[in-house]
Amino acid sequence: MHEMVNEVGTEEYLKQTCTQVGEHLYVKRGIGENLEPYIPDKVNDEEKRNLQIIFSMGGSGTRVRHITEDKYSKHLIEVRGKPISAYVVDLWVRSGFRELCILVDDTHRGKSITDHYKDGEKIGASIKYSVEHMKLASGGAIRLAIENGVITNSFVNHYPDDIIINYPDFAEDFVKVFMAAMKAGYQCVVLCVPGKLYPYGVVIDDGEKVVDFVEKPFIEKDTNTGVFALSEDVFPLLMSLEPNKEIKIERTILKKIAENGKLFKVILPTEYWIPVNDEPNLNKFVEIVASKKV
């Protein structure tokens, strides 16, 4: 990636180097051409009903505990009168995906989420809950939700503090790519951005002396955004995880699918994603909402 690329200019780079498969979605050239014939014009109502949208909200929120004072879930921190998680949930519901599953723990934080969203009627959706009674992390929580019958179909997992901004048709576009990837023989689609600003200054040496100082460099690596879709064909692999154990899905299942050649990567320009997982990014998101870019 050339030096001019930064967090507000990655789309132009992607247009030059990738194949466009959605309004703001791209895949590497060669792969994109192979996938294009499978991409549908739209996702119909039945397909939307058969796809579950999973929101994992079982975290402790330690990096923003000074804001919540541990009285409620970090996913309910309000920005302009609306919980941050609602910006993600509403993105899917507005596109017609209304079969939602929320994964929570059995603490007061989890109860604050179930009290807020209830059965989903007030947002025009159907919400099921899977409640973990011990810390299970992403893989363990999803395994439990399959075991207890909350997750029953292929699904999209979207961590609700990984917010897609200024892209109202994202849900439809991402699912169209997922449907195409499954027809092409893949089992998982992971949404990436083509890099991220490293939050610190980097001091570079050549082994003998310091040769450069770079403040907040742009790291040129395709970065996981916290959005991925899994085919139900992977459920046996998920159920092979040890039960009642804290397991990261990214370090186990997604890694295994990648090793098997069944993981597909789709790329979103960095400027359309913000991870609201600490106070600086929360403040940045407040500014984005104020500018009406979400």
PASE-544687 format. One record per residue (C-alpha): x, y, z. Coordinates in Angstrom, 1 decimal. Example, Ala and Ser with C-alpha at 12.3 -4.5 7.8 and 13.67 -1.06 7.14 Angstrom:
REC        X        Y        Z
REC     12.3     -4.5      7.8
REC     13.7     -1.1      7.1
//
This chain:
REC        X        Y        Z
REC      0.0      0.0      0.0
REC      1.4      3.4     -0.9
REC      2.2      6.1      1.6
REC     -0.8      8.3      0.7
REC     -3.2      5.7      2.1
REC     -4.6      6.4      5.5
REC     -7.8      5.8      7.4
REC     -9.8      8.2      5.3
REC     -8.4      7.2      1.9
REC     -8.5      3.4      1.6
REC    -11.5      3.1     -0.7
REC     -9.6      4.7     -3.6
REC     -6.8      2.2     -3.1
REC     -9.2     -0.7     -3.0
REC    -10.9      0.5     -6.3
REC     -7.5      0.4     -7.9
REC     -6.3     -3.0     -6.6
REC     -9.5     -5.1     -5.9
REC    -12.8     -6.2     -7.4
REC    -15.9     -4.4     -6.1
REC    -18.6     -6.8     -4.9
REC    -20.8     -4.3     -3.0
REC    -21.3     -0.6     -2.7
REC    -18.3     -0.5     -0.4
REC    -17.1     -4.1     -0.3
REC    -14.1     -5.5     -2.2
REC    -12.2     -8.7     -2.7
REC     -8.7     -9.3     -4.1
REC     -8.6     -9.5     -7.9
REC     -8.7    -13.0     -9.3
REC    -10.8    -14.2     -6.3
REC    -13.4    -11.5     -7.0
REC    -13.9    -12.5    -10.6
REC    -14.5    -16.1     -9.5
REC    -17.1    -15.1     -6.9
REC    -19.1    -12.5     -9.0
REC    -21.3    -15.1    -10.9
REC    -22.6    -16.3     -7.6
REC    -23.6    -13.0     -6.1
REC    -27.4    -12.5     -6.1
REC    -29.2     -9.3     -7.0
REC    -30.8     -9.2     -3.6
REC    -31.5    -11.3     -0.5
REC    -35.1    -12.4     -0.5
REC    -37.4    -12.4      2.6
REC    -37.2    -16.2      3.1
REC    -33.4    -16.1      3.0
REC    -33.4    -13.3      5.6
REC    -35.7    -15.3      7.9
REC    -33.3    -18.3      7.6
REC    -30.2    -16.3      8.6
REC    -29.7    -15.5     12.2
REC    -27.8    -12.4     13.3
REC    -25.7    -12.9     16.5
REC    -24.6    -10.2     18.8
REC    -22.2    -11.2     21.5
REC    -22.7     -8.9     24.6
REC    -21.1    -11.0     27.4
REC    -18.0     -8.8     27.9
REC    -17.1     -7.1     31.2
REC    -16.3     -3.7     29.6
REC    -13.2     -3.1     31.7
REC    -11.8     -0.4     29.4
REC    -14.9      1.8     29.8
REC    -15.9      0.8     33.4
REC    -15.1      4.3     34.5
REC    -18.1      5.4     32.3
REC    -20.5      2.6     33.2
REC    -19.3      2.4     36.8
REC    -20.1     -1.3     36.2
REC    -23.8     -0.6     36.7
REC    -24.8     -1.8     33.2
REC    -23.3     -3.3     30.1
REC    -20.9     -1.2     28.0
REC    -23.2     -2.0     25.0
REC    -25.8      0.3     26.5
REC    -23.6      3.4     26.8
REC    -25.6      6.1     25.1
REC    -24.5      8.3     22.3
REC    -27.0     11.0     21.4
REC    -29.7      9.2     23.3
REC    -29.1      5.8     21.7
REC    -27.1      2.8     23.0
REC    -24.0      2.1     21.0
REC    -25.2     -1.4     20.3
REC    -28.4     -0.1     18.8
REC    -26.4      1.5     16.0
REC    -25.4     -2.1     15.0
REC    -28.6     -3.9     15.8
REC    -30.7     -1.3     13.8
REC    -28.3     -1.6     10.8
REC    -29.5     -5.2     10.5
REC    -33.1     -4.7     11.3
REC    -33.5     -1.9      8.9
REC    -32.3     -4.2      6.1
REC    -34.9     -6.8      7.0
REC    -32.8     -9.2      9.1
REC    -35.0     -9.7     12.1
REC    -34.0    -13.1     13.5
REC    -31.7    -11.9     16.2
REC    -29.8    -13.8     18.9
REC    -28.0    -12.0     21.8
REC    -25.4    -13.8     23.8
REC    -25.2    -12.4     27.4
REC    -23.9    -13.5     30.8
REC    -25.9    -14.0     33.9
REC    -24.6    -10.8     35.7
REC    -26.3     -7.5     36.2
REC    -24.7     -6.4     32.9
REC    -26.4     -9.2     31.0
REC    -29.7     -8.3     32.7
REC    -29.4     -4.7     31.7
REC    -29.3     -5.9     28.1
REC    -32.3     -8.2     28.3
REC    -34.2     -5.5     30.1
REC    -33.5     -3.1     27.3
REC    -34.1     -5.2     24.2
REC    -36.6     -7.6     25.7
REC    -38.1     -9.8     23.0
REC    -37.3     -7.3     20.2
REC    -40.9     -6.3     19.5
REC    -40.1     -2.6     20.0
REC    -37.5     -2.7     17.3
REC    -39.5     -4.9     14.9
REC    -37.4     -8.0     15.5
REC    -37.5    -11.4     17.2
REC    -34.8    -11.8     19.8
REC    -33.6    -15.0     21.5
REC    -31.1    -15.0     24.3
REC    -28.4    -17.4     25.3
REC    -27.1    -16.9     28.8
REC    -23.7    -18.1     29.9
REC    -23.2    -18.8     33.6
REC    -19.4    -18.6     33.4
REC    -17.0    -16.8     31.1
REC    -16.9    -18.7     27.8
REC    -15.5    -16.1     25.4
REC    -16.6    -15.9     21.8
REC    -16.2    -19.6     20.9
REC    -17.6    -21.0     24.1
REC    -20.6    -18.7     24.0
REC    -21.5    -19.6     20.4
REC    -21.1    -23.3     21.2
REC    -23.5    -22.9     24.2
REC    -26.0    -21.1     22.0
REC    -26.0    -24.0     19.5
REC    -26.2    -26.5     22.3
REC    -29.2    -24.8     23.9
REC    -31.1    -24.3     20.6
REC    -30.8    -20.5     20.4
REC    -28.6    -20.7     17.3
REC    -30.1    -23.1     14.7
REC    -29.1    -21.8     11.3
REC    -26.2    -20.3      9.4
REC    -25.5    -16.9     11.0
REC    -23.7    -13.6     10.9
REC    -21.8    -12.7     14.1
REC    -21.4     -8.9     14.6
REC    -19.8     -7.7     17.7
REC    -21.9     -4.7     18.7
REC    -19.1     -2.4     19.5
REC    -17.6     -2.8     16.0
REC    -19.7     -0.2     14.2
REC    -20.2      0.2     10.5
REC    -20.7      3.9      9.7
REC    -22.1      5.7      6.7
REC    -23.1      2.5      4.9
REC    -26.8      1.8      5.3
REC    -26.8     -1.1      2.8
REC    -23.9     -2.9      4.5
REC    -26.0     -5.8      5.9
REC    -27.6     -6.7      2.5
REC    -24.3     -6.4      0.7
REC    -22.4     -8.5      3.2
REC    -25.0    -11.3      3.2
REC    -25.0    -11.4     -0.6
REC    -21.2    -12.0     -0.5
REC    -21.7    -14.7      2.2
REC    -24.4    -16.4      0.0
REC    -22.1    -16.3     -3.0
REC    -19.1    -17.6     -1.0
REC    -21.2    -20.6      0.3
REC    -22.2    -21.5     -3.2
REC    -18.5    -21.3     -4.2
REC    -17.7    -23.9     -1.4
REC    -16.6    -21.7      1.5
REC    -17.8    -22.1      5.0
REC    -17.0    -18.7      6.5
REC    -16.7    -15.1      5.4
REC    -14.7    -12.6      7.5
REC    -15.0     -8.8      7.0
REC    -11.6     -7.0      7.1
REC    -10.3     -3.5      6.6
REC     -7.1     -3.0      4.7
REC     -5.2     -1.6      7.7
REC     -5.6      0.6     10.8
REC     -3.7      3.5     12.4
REC     -1.4      2.1     15.1
REC     -2.3      4.2     18.2
REC      1.3      4.9     19.3
REC      4.4      6.3     17.9
REC      6.9      3.8     16.6
REC     10.7      4.1     17.1
REC     12.5      2.3     14.4
REC     16.1      1.0     14.6
REC     18.4     -0.9     12.2
REC     19.9     -3.0     14.9
REC     22.6     -0.4     15.7
REC     20.9      3.0     15.9
REC     17.5      4.6     15.7
REC     16.8      5.5     12.1
REC     13.2      6.8     12.2
REC     10.4      7.9     14.4
REC      6.8      7.4     13.0
REC      3.9      8.8     14.9
REC      0.8      6.6     14.7
REC      1.7      4.8     11.5
REC     -0.8      3.1      9.2
REC     -0.4     -0.6      9.6
REC     -0.8     -2.2      6.2
REC     -2.5     -5.5      7.2
REC     -6.0     -6.8      6.5
REC     -7.6     -6.4      9.9
REC    -10.5     -8.4     11.3
REC    -13.4     -6.1     12.1
REC    -15.4     -8.4     14.3
REC    -18.0     -9.3     11.6
REC    -18.0    -12.8     10.2
REC    -20.6    -15.2      8.8
REC    -20.6    -19.0      9.4
REC    -22.4    -21.8      7.5
REC    -24.2    -24.3      9.6
REC    -21.9    -26.9      8.0
REC    -19.4    -25.7     10.6
REC    -21.6    -26.6     13.6
REC    -20.1    -30.0     14.2
REC    -16.7    -28.3     14.4
REC    -18.1    -25.8     16.9
REC    -19.6    -28.6     19.0
REC    -16.3    -30.4     19.1
REC    -15.0    -27.5     21.3
REC    -14.7    -28.4     25.0
REC    -17.9    -27.4     26.7
REC    -18.0    -24.9     29.6
REC    -14.6    -23.5     28.7
REC    -13.4    -20.0     27.8
REC    -12.5    -20.3     24.1
REC    -11.9    -17.7     21.5
REC    -13.5    -18.6     18.2
REC    -10.9    -16.6     16.3
REC     -8.1    -18.7     17.7
REC     -9.8    -22.0     17.1
REC    -12.7    -22.4     14.7
REC    -11.8    -19.5     12.3
REC     -8.2    -20.6     12.3
REC     -9.1    -24.2     11.5
REC    -11.5    -23.1      8.7
REC     -8.7    -20.9      7.2
REC     -6.2    -23.9      7.4
REC     -8.8    -26.0      5.5
REC     -9.0    -23.3      2.7
REC    -12.7    -22.6      3.5
REC    -12.5    -19.0      4.8
REC    -13.2    -16.1      2.5
REC    -12.1    -12.6      3.1
REC    -14.1     -9.5      2.0
REC    -12.6     -6.0      2.5
REC    -14.3     -2.8      3.7
REC    -12.6      0.5      3.4
REC    -11.2      1.4      6.8
REC    -13.1      4.7      6.9
REC    -16.4      2.8      7.3
REC    -15.5      1.0     10.5
REC    -14.9      2.2     14.0
REC    -14.3     -0.2     17.0
REC    -15.9      1.6     20.0
REC    -14.0     -0.4     22.6
REC    -12.3      2.4     24.6
REC    -12.9      6.0     25.5
REC    -10.9      7.6     22.7
REC    -12.9      5.7     20.1
REC    -16.1      6.3     21.9
REC    -15.4     10.0     21.7
REC    -14.6      9.7     18.1
REC    -17.9      7.9     17.5
REC    -19.7     10.7     19.3
REC    -18.2     13.1     16.8
REC    -19.2     10.9     13.9
REC    -22.8     10.7     15.1
REC    -22.9     14.4     15.6
REC    -21.8     14.9     12.0
REC    -24.6     12.5     10.9
REC    -22.3     10.0      9.2
REC    -23.8      6.9     10.7
//
